[in-house]
Each structure stands twice: as C-alpha cells, then as structure tokens.
C-alpha cells in the first residue's frame, strides 16, 4: 500500500471508530477533559505520553533544559 493510499484511508476515519477514539484520547491535552476520562482512557493517554517521553533523546532534553536555564537567568 502506498503512503498516499494509507493517508487517504486514515483521513476518512471516523472519530467514532475505535481507532479514531484512541487517537482522540492520545492527542487530548486539556486537563479539564482528561479529568473526566475513564480509567481505561487514562491508561491509554498515560501510555502514549510515556512512549513519547522515552523517544526524546538526552541531547534534545539537555538543549531544552539549557534554554530554560538561560531564560530564567535572563529574568534576574
């Protein structure tokens, strides 16, 4: 299957389908919405966030932390 065909199939995916619901749960960032998630929805959301966090390289993390450090130091 080509990428174009795959992306066409995904773009036509209904948000009410099981895969569409999982995608919505994974992408949710509003704390007020997450507060009302069921335990299984919380598990899906947490597993996705943990997986994404593990994908961050140590160099990338150090760059971000160094940026924060510079920003805080410039405030004083």
C-alpha positions, 0 to 999 in steps of 0.5 A, spaced: 500 500 500 502 506 498 503 512 503 498 516 499 493 510 499 494 509 507 493 517 508 487 517 504 484 511 508 486 514 515 483 521 513 476 518 512 476 515 519 471 516 523 472 519 530 467 514 532 471 508 530 475 505 535 481 507 532 479 514 531 477 514 539 484 512 541 487 517 537 482 522 540 484 520 547 492 520 545 492 527 542 487 530 548 491 535 552 486 539 556 486 537 563 479 539 564 477 533 559 482 528 561 479 529 568 473 526 566 476 520 562 475 513 564 480 509 567 481 505 561 482 512 557 487 514 562 491 508 561 491 509 554 493 517 554 498 515 560 501 510 555 502 514 549 505 520 553 510 515 556 512 512 549 513 519 547 517 521 553 522 515 552 523 517 544 526 524 546 533 523 546 538 526 552 541 531 547 534 534 545 532 534 553 539 537 555 538 543 549 531 544 552 533 544 559 539 549 557 534 554 554 530 554 560 536 555 564 538 561 560 531 564 560 530 564 567 537 567 568 535 572 563 529 574 568 534 576 574 
